[in-house]
Amino acid sequence: MNPILLFDTFACRSSEVVRHRLLRPILIALLLGSVTFGLNSCATARGFGQDVETTGEKIEDAATR
C-alpha cells in the first residue's frame, strides 16, 4: 500500500471528526433557541387570548346596558 494514500484517508477522517465537533454545538444552540422561541410564543398566544376575552366581556357588558 502507498503510505501517502493512507495518510490522505486519515486526513479525511480527521476533517470529518473536526467538522462533526464544530457542527454539534451549533445544532444544540439552534435546538435550544427554537424551544425557547416556541415556549415564548405559547405565552404570547395565551396573553392575546386573555385580552380578546376581556374585550369581549366589555362589549357584552356595554350591550346589556
N, C-alpha and C positions, 0 to 999 in steps of 0.2 A: 504494500500500500504506500501511497505517496503521503509523506508527513505533512505536506502543505494542504492537501485536501482534508486531512484530519483536523488541522488547525482551523481551516475555514468552517468546517462543520461545528467545531467547538465555539467559534466566534458567533455563528448564527444562533446557537442555543443560548449563549451568554446574552446576546442582544434581546432575545425573546424574554429572558428572565428579567432583564432590566426594564423592558417595556411593560411587562406584567406588574412589576413592583411600582412603577410610576402610575400605571393606569388604575390600580386598585384603590388608592386613597381618593382619587378624583371621582370614581364611581360611588364610593361610600359618601363623599360630600354631596354629590348630586342626589343620592337617595335620601339622605337626611334633610336636605333642603326641600325636596318635594314633599316629604312627610310633614315638615313644619308648615309649608305653604298650605297643604291640604287641611291641617288642623285649624289654621287661622281662617281659612275660607269658611269652614263649618261654623265657627263662632260668628263670623260676619253675617252669614245667611240667617243664623238664629236671631241675631240682633235686628236684622232687617225685618224678619217675620214678626217680631215683637212690636216694632214700630208700625208696621202695617195694621196689626191687630189693634193697637192703641188708637190709631187714626180711625179705623172702622168703628170702634166703640164710641168715639167722639161724634162721628157722623150720625150714628144711631141715636145718641142722646139728643142731638140737635134736631133730628127728625121727629122725635116723640114729643117735643115741647110744643 
